[in-house]
Amino acid sequence: MKRFLLLCLLPASLCACVDGNSDLGRTLVDSSFYNVYVDTCTVDISTVLEDSIVTRGDSICQIGHYRDDTWGAVAAAYYAEYSTASFKPDEDCSYALDSLVLVMRHSGHYWGDTLTRPLVHIYRLANPIELTDDEDLYNHTRLATETAPLFSFTYRPRPGEGKVQEIRLPDEWGQQLLDDLVNQEEYFEEQEDFKREFPGLAFVPDESGQCISGFLVNDSSLCLTLRYHEISSQRTEKKLTFSVNTDCAYTGIRHDRADTPLSGVNSGIENYVHSTSMGHRAYLQGLTGYYNQLEFPYLNALQDAGQIVSIESATLYLYPLADSYNRTNQLPDDIRLYITNENNVLEDYVYGSDGVTVQTGNLTVDEVFGRDTYYSFDLTEFIRNNFGTWGINRQKLLMNMNSSDAATTFNQVIFTNDPGAERQCRLDVRLKIYNEQ
């Protein structure tokens, strides 16, 4: 394989080799075609902090506290309004309380030390949950609670498992609830009345915790289950479930980034920070709102490789920082590229070769050494469309997890983009070049 000397004119950030050349129709036209492989086309990856994330109505919530030197201190609390339940007492029966339990089913998501037993405080909300002016609830929404917690409990994290945990709540709560049901108190009749009497609960982590866990939110998880006996000629076990009203429930996040690599990142896409200003690293994480912008500043330099240059294929490789992911930190399985214009207005996804399927990063994990773990995207169509464009005609890429994972998990990636390292973010491009002899 001989070197193609014209590529020496390209920026130092580009390196290429010739796959072969052919002289076609030499008797008619004195010309040469070259297939050239460029394996280090510069990728400019930046970190962006989203202003806020809608977390209302999600089927997964996060509860817990975690602190480390990279991400800082993160506390995830869950705020929930509960739906009223239908109950019609039988006058010929009496009723006896068994228990009132909080049922929590793990989603399998976690972040932190799963060998610890995090402490969670349950507070009564000071007022019913009201939606914001745009009819939503966000990860940064703040709600007032009563001063002292009603109850506190610890739980055992269940990494990767959908295990159920039941937390027994004080019997006096259950007895009061059962008595009111039997007495047919009016506040059970309508949801508006119910939430005025019982505004809801806040599940707030203690700051001593070192693990955040995900829990399902549905009719059988994060619900309050009242278990009782109906007594007549015999004792019959019964239960009544108060489920979360997901229209008025959300995960709230508090994030202290002081003295971390992220302390200088301000919210808003206009405040993006290049990886070169962050130790050649870029950060992506769900719920805290970090995502990425990608550009290819020297793409048009490939035009200097010949008189006519066409893009045959282009593949983007993104490498997580070695040792930044393990049993404490989960890599997302699904990350996506979004095409935007020069004003950062979303135009489309990056699709696969069929033009229909959205690409999800094709995560490859090196289970043995961890060095060759990477995400990859076929960017052939995107690079073709932007090759030779400038200014307002040049598109950009934003990268984030799918919208569900970004709003319900703390899955995360620290991308390494050090030009001096063996593995870094790179764009591999194959060119077809024509030169007239």
Disulfide bonds with the S-S distance in Angstrom:
none
